[in-house]
Amino acid sequence: MSQAQPEPQRRNSIGKHLAKFAGIIAAVIIVASISYTLGSFNARDTVSRPEMSWALGSAAAIKTSDLSISLEHAANVIRQRDPDMSEAELAKAYDYLSELLAASVEMHIAKGDPFRPAFTNWMSDYRKFLGDSPDAVYSTAPINAGIEYEIEIKAGSADYLGLVVYDRSPLTGWNRVADSVSVIPETDNSDFRIQLTVGPNHDVMQSRVTSADNNKFTAPVSDVSETTRDRPSSSPQRLALNITDGSHMLMVREYFFDSGPRQPSSLKITALVKDEAVTTTEVRSTPYETRAENAVNFFNQTWQGSLALADALNTTANSFDRPATVSPDFVGIFYPTPDNDYHGGAFSLAPGEALIVEGKVPTAAFWSITLQNHWMQSIEANGQAVSLTGNQITNRQGKYRVWISETAPPSGEDWLDTQGETKGLVAIRYLLADTATSPKATLHEVNHPVEVSNLNQSELKSL
């Protein structure tokens, strides 16, 4: 018969067991920590480029590989163009490529099926490309030339909505306007219905109506000969656009004429598939490999087109002269709109230099001057866009003058601060302009106000 251990001996035994257990727990934690750390390093070390044979035999795999290779190729080209590029400048370029890749995947893979179309907000907070305007929202959706669509829009606080159907030129493959319509919403939260119908190409189906009151634009006239102001506010306004054989994209541009709180519109697009060969139980869709190929093409054409245009404009930097040559292989990626008159060029400024932009104030619904970097991205500083709208620019008896420089100009001059960028682009937009003449740009020293005085009296007379 066993006897109970004396109390001090029992306590010592429990203490030893607890100490042993605590040691085991500590050892487990140390081992787990080391294993996790080594596992992390090993996981990173195991990531390497596979042999190209992994993708053979699968169209989806090959297109996925193409997308990865396209990013690496673009990064390599940028580095080879300037091997001495600083890490900061290289980071800017690679930020651009990453943003463009994100947009390419969203608009062409995730939302790239014209049988199940959805709108992609191109700039979407952080990403920018193809000469964005900080005063606009750009949304696109894929369309198919053989399908009709209905677009539902609940307008937010935008002052202008422009819809453009794009097809491609059969000769060059460049994007061109197949049809378009623009709307000036009468009130916020106005409802619109736009029908995209299959039909022949024709001229833009809108006319612009201006009032004598402060040159304020009213709604454009649609193909049903009614303006937004003629319609009951309780019923949706109905418009129509034609789809041609080469149509592939619908773009909605929203412009905000002031800097107040901005509410983007709510956009929805629905495919109206009418195909007797497709039963109600079948689901039509675009294969992944097709959507991935479209993403690859858009990514490559966009960064190469942006680079080609910037290189061409750099040959005439600090003026708005047209470059003698520009690569025709890539400029077709741009998406023109019949509602905008575009002007501008490149700037290349040394310390103390300023590019002075001068022109006649346009008769337009809206206009602006925006600075962009080499990648056609609007420049932002401390969250604020480096841009001026027409109502922020001084009207000097029907003319305007804006200084572009890092150094502040003489007092009373309108100024766009380059925010440390020595090279970039100047983008000038005149929206719905009745009268607009091309502005000009000249290089000056910031600390020579006498030249400005002479410019006011002589050179401006020729504008």
C-alpha positions as CSV (number, residue, x, y, z in Angstrom):
1,M,0.0,0.0,0.0
2,S,1.6,3.3,-1.1
3,Q,1.8,6.3,1.0
4,A,1.2,9.9,0.0
5,Q,4.3,11.9,-0.6
6,P,5.1,14.6,2.0
7,E,3.9,18.1,1.0
8,P,7.3,19.7,0.3
9,Q,8.4,16.7,-1.9
10,R,5.1,16.8,-3.8
11,R,5.5,20.6,-4.6
12,N,9.0,20.0,-5.8
13,S,7.8,17.3,-8.2
14,I,5.0,19.5,-9.6
15,G,7.5,22.4,-10.0
16,K,9.9,20.1,-12.0
17,H,7.0,18.9,-14.2
18,L,5.9,22.5,-14.9
19,A,9.5,23.6,-15.6
20,K,9.9,20.7,-18.0
21,F,6.6,21.5,-19.7
22,A,7.6,25.2,-20.1
23,G,10.9,24.2,-21.6
24,I,9.1,22.0,-24.1
25,I,6.7,24.9,-25.1
26,A,9.7,27.3,-25.4
27,A,11.5,24.8,-27.6
28,V,8.4,24.3,-29.8
29,I,8.1,28.1,-30.2
30,I,11.7,28.5,-31.1
31,V,11.6,25.6,-33.6
32,A,8.4,27.0,-35.1
33,S,9.8,30.4,-35.4
34,I,13.0,29.2,-37.1
35,S,11.0,26.9,-39.4
36,Y,8.7,29.8,-40.4
37,T,11.7,32.1,-41.1
38,L,13.5,29.5,-43.1
39,G,10.3,28.5,-44.8
40,S,9.8,32.1,-45.9
41,F,13.3,32.3,-47.3
42,N,13.0,28.9,-48.9
43,A,9.7,29.9,-50.4
44,R,11.2,33.0,-52.0
45,D,14.2,31.1,-53.1
46,T,12.1,28.5,-54.9
47,V,10.5,31.2,-57.2
48,S,12.4,31.1,-60.5
49,R,11.6,31.3,-64.1
50,P,10.4,27.9,-65.4
51,E,11.3,26.5,-68.7
52,M,9.1,27.7,-71.5
53,S,8.0,24.1,-72.1
54,W,5.6,24.4,-69.2
55,A,3.1,26.3,-71.3
56,L,3.2,24.1,-74.4
57,G,0.0,22.4,-75.3
58,S,-2.3,24.9,-73.7
59,A,-3.5,28.2,-75.3
60,A,-4.5,29.6,-71.9
61,A,-1.0,28.8,-70.4
62,I,0.8,30.3,-73.4
63,K,-1.2,33.6,-73.1
64,T,-0.6,33.7,-69.4
65,S,3.1,33.3,-70.2
66,D,2.9,36.1,-72.8
67,L,1.4,38.5,-70.2
68,S,4.3,37.8,-67.8
69,I,6.9,38.1,-70.6
70,S,5.4,41.4,-71.7
71,L,5.9,43.0,-68.3
72,E,9.5,41.8,-68.1
73,H,10.2,42.9,-71.7
74,A,8.8,46.4,-71.1
75,A,10.9,46.7,-67.9
76,N,14.0,45.6,-69.7
77,V,13.5,48.0,-72.6
78,I,13.1,50.9,-70.2
79,R,16.3,50.0,-68.4
80,Q,18.3,49.5,-71.6
81,R,17.2,52.9,-72.9
82,D,18.9,54.6,-70.0
83,P,21.2,52.3,-68.0
84,D,22.2,55.2,-65.7
85,M,18.6,55.9,-64.7
86,S,18.3,56.5,-61.0
87,E,16.4,54.1,-58.8
88,A,13.8,56.9,-58.2
89,E,13.2,57.4,-61.9
90,L,13.2,53.6,-62.5
91,A,10.6,53.2,-59.8
92,K,8.3,55.7,-61.5
93,A,8.6,53.8,-64.7
94,Y,7.9,50.5,-63.1
95,D,5.0,52.0,-61.1
96,Y,3.5,53.0,-64.5
97,L,4.0,49.5,-65.9
98,S,2.4,47.9,-62.8
99,E,-0.6,50.2,-63.0
100,L,-1.0,49.6,-66.7
101,L,-0.8,45.8,-66.2
102,A,-3.5,46.0,-63.5
103,A,-5.8,48.0,-65.8
104,S,-5.1,45.6,-68.7
105,V,-6.0,42.5,-66.6
106,E,-9.2,44.1,-65.2
107,M,-10.6,45.5,-68.4
108,H,-9.6,42.6,-70.8
109,I,-9.6,39.5,-68.6
110,A,-11.8,40.1,-65.6
111,K,-14.3,42.3,-67.4
112,G,-13.3,41.5,-71.0
113,D,-16.1,39.3,-72.2
114,P,-18.4,41.2,-74.6
115,F,-21.1,38.6,-73.9
116,R,-21.0,39.6,-70.2
117,P,-19.7,43.1,-70.4
118,A,-18.8,45.3,-67.4
119,F,-17.3,48.8,-67.2
120,T,-13.8,49.3,-66.0
121,N,-12.8,52.7,-64.4
122,W,-9.5,53.2,-66.1
123,M,-7.8,55.4,-63.6
124,S,-9.5,53.9,-60.5
125,D,-7.8,55.9,-57.8
126,Y,-4.2,55.0,-58.3
127,R,-3.6,54.0,-61.9
128,K,-3.2,56.5,-64.9
129,F,-2.2,56.2,-68.5
130,L,-2.8,57.5,-72.0
131,G,-3.0,61.2,-71.0
132,D,-5.6,61.2,-68.2
133,S,-7.3,64.4,-67.1
134,P,-7.7,64.9,-63.3
135,D,-11.1,66.5,-64.1
136,A,-12.5,63.4,-65.9
137,V,-13.5,59.8,-65.2
138,Y,-12.9,57.3,-68.0
139,S,-14.9,54.1,-68.1
140,T,-14.8,51.4,-70.9
141,A,-16.6,48.2,-71.7
142,P,-15.9,45.6,-74.4
143,I,-18.4,45.2,-77.2
144,N,-18.9,42.8,-80.1
145,A,-19.9,43.9,-83.5
146,G,-22.5,41.3,-83.8
147,I,-24.3,42.0,-80.5
148,E,-26.6,44.8,-79.4
149,Y,-26.4,46.4,-76.0
150,E,-28.3,48.5,-73.6
151,I,-26.5,51.0,-71.3
152,E,-28.1,52.3,-68.2
153,I,-26.6,55.5,-66.6
154,K,-27.6,57.2,-63.4
155,A,-25.6,60.4,-63.7
156,G,-23.7,61.5,-60.7
157,S,-22.5,65.1,-60.4
158,A,-20.6,65.2,-63.7
159,D,-21.3,68.2,-65.9
160,Y,-20.8,66.4,-69.1
161,L,-21.1,62.8,-70.3
162,G,-19.7,61.7,-73.6
163,L,-20.2,58.2,-75.1
164,V,-18.0,57.0,-78.0
165,V,-18.1,53.7,-79.8
166,Y,-14.7,52.8,-81.2
167,D,-13.9,50.6,-84.2
168,R,-10.6,50.1,-86.0
169,S,-9.5,51.4,-89.4
170,P,-9.3,48.5,-91.8
171,L,-6.2,50.0,-93.3
172,T,-4.1,50.9,-90.3
173,G,-5.9,49.1,-87.4
174,W,-6.0,52.4,-85.5
175,N,-8.8,53.3,-83.2
176,R,-11.4,55.6,-84.7
177,V,-14.8,57.0,-83.7
178,A,-17.6,54.9,-85.1
179,D,-20.4,56.9,-83.4
180,S,-20.7,59.2,-80.4
181,V,-23.2,61.3,-78.4
182,S,-22.7,63.8,-75.6
183,V,-25.1,64.8,-72.8
184,I,-25.1,67.7,-70.4
185,P,-27.2,66.4,-67.5
186,E,-29.9,68.7,-66.4
187,T,-29.7,67.6,-62.8
188,D,-27.6,65.2,-60.7
189,N,-28.9,61.6,-60.7
190,S,-30.5,61.9,-64.1
191,D,-31.3,58.6,-65.7
192,F,-30.3,57.7,-69.3
193,R,-30.8,54.7,-71.5
194,I,-28.6,54.2,-74.5
195,Q,-29.2,51.6,-77.1
196,L,-26.2,50.2,-79.1
197,T,-27.6,48.9,-82.3
198,V,-25.9,47.2,-85.3
199,G,-25.9,49.5,-88.3
200,P,-23.8,51.3,-90.8
201,N,-21.2,53.9,-89.8
202,H,-22.3,57.5,-90.1
203,D,-21.4,61.0,-88.9
204,V,-21.7,61.9,-85.2
205,M,-25.4,62.0,-84.5
206,Q,-25.4,65.0,-82.2
207,S,-25.6,68.8,-82.5
208,R,-24.5,71.3,-79.9
209,V,-26.8,73.9,-78.6
210,T,-25.5,77.0,-76.8
211,S,-27.4,79.7,-75.0
212,A,-26.5,83.3,-75.0
213,D,-26.4,83.3,-71.2
214,N,-22.7,83.2,-70.2
215,N,-22.0,80.8,-73.1
216,K,-23.5,78.0,-71.1
217,F,-24.0,74.8,-72.9
218,T,-27.4,73.0,-72.8
219,A,-27.9,69.4,-73.7
220,P,-27.0,68.2,-77.2
221,V,-29.7,67.1,-79.5
222,S,-30.0,63.4,-79.9
223,D,-31.2,61.4,-82.9
224,V,-34.8,61.5,-81.6
225,S,-34.7,65.3,-81.8
226,E,-35.2,66.0,-78.1
227,T,-33.0,67.7,-75.6
228,T,-32.7,66.7,-72.0
229,R,-34.5,69.8,-71.0
230,D,-37.5,68.8,-73.1
231,R,-38.0,65.4,-71.4
232,P,-40.0,64.8,-68.2
233,S,-37.6,64.4,-65.3
234,S,-39.4,61.3,-64.2
235,S,-38.6,59.2,-67.3
236,P,-35.2,58.0,-68.5
237,Q,-33.8,59.9,-71.5
238,R,-33.3,57.5,-74.4
239,L,-30.5,57.8,-76.9
240,A,-29.0,55.5,-79.6
241,L,-25.6,54.7,-81.0
242,N,-24.6,52.5,-83.9
243,I,-22.2,49.6,-83.8
244,T,-20.1,48.9,-87.0
245,D,-18.4,45.8,-88.2
246,G,-15.1,46.7,-86.4
247,S,-16.6,48.0,-83.2
248,H,-14.8,46.7,-80.1
249,M,-15.1,49.2,-77.3
250,L,-17.5,51.7,-75.7
251,M,-16.0,54.6,-73.7
252,V,-17.9,56.9,-71.3
253,R,-16.1,60.1,-70.4
254,E,-17.4,62.2,-67.4
255,Y,-16.1,65.7,-67.0
256,F,-16.5,67.7,-63.8
257,F,-16.3,71.5,-64.4
258,D,-15.5,72.5,-60.8
259,S,-13.5,71.1,-57.9
260,G,-16.4,70.4,-55.6
261,P,-17.4,67.0,-54.3
262,R,-17.5,64.6,-57.2
263,Q,-19.9,61.7,-57.6
264,P,-19.2,59.4,-60.6
265,S,-22.1,58.0,-62.5
266,S,-23.5,54.6,-62.0
267,L,-22.9,52.6,-65.3
268,K,-24.4,49.3,-66.4
269,I,-24.2,47.6,-69.7
270,T,-26.2,44.5,-70.8
271,A,-25.7,42.4,-73.9
272,L,-28.8,41.7,-75.8
273,V,-27.8,38.4,-77.4
274,K,-30.2,37.3,-80.2
275,D,-28.9,34.1,-81.7
276,E,-31.4,31.3,-82.6
277,A,-28.5,28.8,-82.6
278,V,-28.0,29.3,-78.9
279,T,-30.5,27.7,-76.6
280,T,-31.6,29.1,-73.3
281,T,-29.5,26.5,-71.5
282,E,-26.3,27.4,-73.3
283,V,-24.1,30.2,-72.0
284,R,-22.0,32.1,-74.5
285,S,-18.7,33.4,-73.4
286,T,-15.3,34.5,-74.6
287,P,-12.4,32.0,-73.8
288,Y,-9.8,33.0,-71.3
289,E,-7.0,32.8,-73.9
290,T,-8.8,35.3,-76.1
291,R,-9.3,37.7,-73.2
292,A,-5.7,37.2,-72.1
293,E,-4.4,37.9,-75.6
294,N,-6.4,41.2,-75.6
295,A,-4.8,42.1,-72.3
296,V,-1.3,41.4,-73.7
297,N,-2.0,43.5,-76.8
298,F,-3.5,46.4,-74.9
299,F,-0.5,46.4,-72.4
300,N,2.1,46.3,-75.1
301,Q,0.5,48.8,-77.5
302,T,-0.2,51.3,-74.7
303,W,3.2,51.5,-73.2
304,Q,4.9,51.5,-76.6
305,G,2.5,54.1,-77.9
306,S,3.0,56.4,-74.9
307,L,6.8,56.1,-75.3
308,A,6.7,56.7,-79.1
309,L,4.6,59.8,-78.7
310,A,6.7,61.2,-75.9
311,D,9.9,60.6,-77.9
312,A,8.4,62.3,-80.9
313,L,7.3,65.4,-78.9
314,N,10.7,65.6,-77.2
315,T,12.2,66.5,-80.6
316,T,10.2,69.7,-80.5
317,A,10.4,70.3,-76.7
318,N,9.4,73.8,-75.4
319,S,7.2,74.5,-78.4
320,F,3.9,73.3,-79.7
321,D,5.3,72.5,-83.1
322,R,4.4,69.2,-84.7
323,P,7.2,66.7,-84.6
324,A,8.6,65.7,-88.0
325,T,8.1,62.0,-87.4
326,V,6.2,59.8,-85.1
327,S,6.1,56.0,-85.1
328,P,2.9,55.0,-86.9
329,D,3.0,51.5,-85.4
330,F,1.9,52.6,-81.9
331,V,0.0,55.9,-82.1
332,G,-3.2,54.0,-83.1
333,I,-3.7,52.9,-79.5
334,F,-5.0,56.4,-78.6
335,Y,-8.7,57.0,-78.3
336,P,-9.8,60.3,-79.9
337,T,-13.1,62.0,-79.1
338,P,-14.9,64.4,-81.4
339,D,-15.8,66.6,-78.5
340,N,-12.3,67.6,-77.5
341,D,-9.8,69.8,-79.3
342,Y,-6.3,68.7,-78.1
343,H,-3.2,70.9,-78.0
344,G,0.2,70.8,-76.3
345,G,3.7,69.4,-76.5
346,A,6.7,68.5,-74.4
347,F,8.6,70.6,-71.9
348,S,12.3,70.3,-71.0
349,L,13.4,72.9,-68.4
350,A,16.7,73.7,-66.7
351,P,16.7,75.5,-63.3
352,G,15.4,79.0,-63.7
353,E,13.6,78.3,-67.0
354,A,9.9,78.6,-67.7
355,L,7.7,77.5,-70.6
356,I,5.1,80.2,-71.2
357,V,1.8,79.0,-72.8
358,E,-0.3,81.7,-74.4
359,G,-3.5,81.6,-76.4
360,K,-6.9,83.0,-77.0
361,V,-9.6,82.0,-74.4
362,P,-11.7,79.4,-76.2
363,T,-15.5,79.5,-76.5
364,A,-15.9,76.1,-74.8
365,A,-18.0,74.3,-72.2
366,F,-14.8,73.5,-70.4
367,W,-11.0,73.8,-70.9
368,S,-7.9,73.0,-68.9
369,I,-4.1,72.8,-69.0
370,T,-2.5,69.7,-67.3
371,L,1.1,68.7,-66.8
372,Q,2.0,65.0,-67.4
373,N,5.1,63.0,-66.9
374,H,7.0,61.1,-69.6
375,W,4.4,58.3,-69.4
376,M,1.4,60.5,-70.1
377,Q,0.3,60.4,-66.5
378,S,-1.1,63.6,-64.9
379,I,1.3,64.8,-62.3
380,E,0.2,65.0,-58.7
381,A,1.8,66.7,-55.8
382,N,0.6,66.1,-52.2
383,G,-2.5,64.6,-53.6
384,Q,-3.3,67.7,-55.8
385,A,-3.2,67.6,-59.6
386,V,-0.8,69.9,-61.4
387,S,-3.6,71.3,-63.5
388,L,-5.6,74.5,-64.1
389,T,-9.1,74.8,-65.5
390,G,-10.4,77.6,-67.5
391,N,-12.2,79.2,-64.6
392,Q,-8.9,79.3,-62.7
393,I,-7.0,81.0,-65.5
394,T,-6.9,84.8,-65.7
395,N,-8.8,86.1,-68.8
396,R,-6.6,88.9,-70.1
397,Q,-8.9,90.6,-72.5
398,G,-9.8,87.4,-74.3
399,K,-6.3,85.9,-74.0
400,Y,-4.5,83.8,-71.4
401,R,-1.0,83.2,-70.2
402,V,0.3,80.3,-68.0
403,W,3.8,79.8,-66.7
404,I,5.2,76.3,-66.4
405,S,8.3,76.1,-64.2
406,E,9.7,75.0,-60.9
407,T,10.4,78.5,-59.8
408,A,7.5,80.9,-59.1
409,P,6.9,83.5,-61.8
410,P,6.4,87.2,-61.3
411,S,3.4,88.2,-59.1
412,G,0.0,88.0,-60.8
413,E,1.0,85.3,-63.3
414,D,-0.9,82.0,-63.6
415,W,1.5,79.2,-62.7
416,L,1.8,75.4,-63.0
417,D,4.5,74.1,-60.7
418,T,6.4,71.2,-62.3
419,Q,7.0,69.8,-58.9
420,G,10.6,68.9,-59.6
421,E,9.9,67.3,-63.0
422,T,12.4,68.6,-65.5
423,K,10.8,66.9,-68.5
424,G,7.2,66.1,-69.3
425,L,4.2,66.9,-71.4
426,V,1.7,69.7,-71.5
427,A,-1.9,68.7,-72.4
428,I,-4.5,71.3,-73.3
429,R,-8.1,70.3,-73.8
430,Y,-11.0,72.4,-75.2
431,L,-14.2,70.6,-74.6
432,L,-17.2,71.3,-76.9
433,A,-15.4,74.3,-78.3
434,D,-17.3,76.5,-80.8
435,T,-14.2,78.6,-81.5
436,A,-10.7,77.7,-80.6
437,T,-7.3,78.6,-82.0
438,S,-4.0,76.8,-81.3
439,P,-2.0,78.2,-78.4
440,K,1.7,78.7,-78.6
441,A,4.6,78.1,-76.2
442,T,7.9,79.9,-75.7
443,L,10.9,79.4,-73.4
444,H,11.9,82.2,-71.1
445,E,14.0,82.9,-68.0
446,V,11.8,83.2,-64.9
447,N,13.8,86.2,-63.6
448,H,13.3,88.3,-66.7
449,P,9.9,90.0,-66.4
450,V,10.8,92.6,-69.1
451,E,10.5,89.8,-71.7
452,V,7.0,89.2,-70.5
453,S,6.1,92.8,-70.9
454,N,7.3,92.8,-74.5
455,L,5.4,89.6,-75.1
456,N,2.2,91.2,-74.0
457,Q,2.5,94.1,-76.4
458,S,3.8,92.4,-79.5
459,E,3.7,88.6,-79.6
460,L,0.3,88.2,-78.2
461,K,-1.2,90.4,-80.9
462,S,-0.4,87.7,-83.4
463,L,-2.4,85.0,-81.5
